[in-house]
Amino acid sequence: MQETSRSQRIHERYECDIDAEIVREGTAIAAQVRDISLGGVLFVSDVPFEYGDTLAIRFQIPGLKRVSELEAIVRWVGHAGTGVQFLKIRAYEVWGLNQLFRAAQAA
């Protein structure tokens, strides 16, 4: 499967290191989010995923008070990790992610 080129992406990605849980078929799996955008995340895990898998990703967006759980679908699998696209994202998470992105740009 080919990786999406940077020019084809709708949302800019930001590198990060955020602990997460991937929930697939009721099972929680430890993961690390390596990059993030308003459209999705790239995460690494010891458990393999396949293109088209649907899952939920739970993680704490820095600056938000509660843990977010977002539905997602696997769009890319490779040596660098698993890339997912968010299926639904609430205004609360959009606001929190935009705050994270602004802080990253200012650094």
URLINTA-V510320 format. One record per helix or strand. SS is the DSSP state (h for helix, s for strand). FROM is the first residue (numbers start at 0). TO is the last residue. If there is no record, write none. Layout:
ss=(SS:SS)
from=(FROM:FROM)
to=(TO:TO)
This chain:
ss=(h:s:s:s:s:s:s:h)
from=(5:13:26:39:53:67:80:90)
to=(7:23:35:43:58:77:85:105)
